Amino acid sequence: MYQQMIFVNLATNDLDASKKFFTELGYTINAQFSDETAASVVISDTIIAMLLTKEKYAQFTKKEIVDPTKASEVLIALSAESREKVDELVEKAVAAGGSVSGETQDHGFMYGRAFDDLDGHTWEVVWMDPAAVEG
């Protein structure tokens, strides 16, 4: 069966700093699709974050590139395998220079936290109880 992929393209102010940030979270950079204007961050087999310099990003849109520290352009949500993995990823992000975003959401069957990366993009990390998902 075909596995559809998602490529999230994000403008960055400092490509090298962003690459370091995401590798400190445990992700890898795919050198085959990276250069001095872009970095391909492999989050999973089907999720890739493309970090682009603003000049490179501007080649793909005629719209103004927002400042994600002042306006929300997108909320990126990633699943986690446990509550502990939610906390672990957010703590890694903060240790790597990111910041906690919003309040912890604890609904018993669902637990989530969020962080902003170095450019201000918000990443939500969410765990859902498999039993709740099944029915």
Buried (B, 14 or more C-beta within 10 A) or exposed (E): EEEEEEEBBBBBBEBEBBBBBBBBBEBEBEEEBBEEBBBBBBBEEEBBBBBBBEEBBBEEEEEEEEEBEEEEBEEBEBBBEEBEBBBBBBEBBEEBEBEBBEEEEEEEEBBBBBBBBBBBBBBBBBBBBEEEEEE
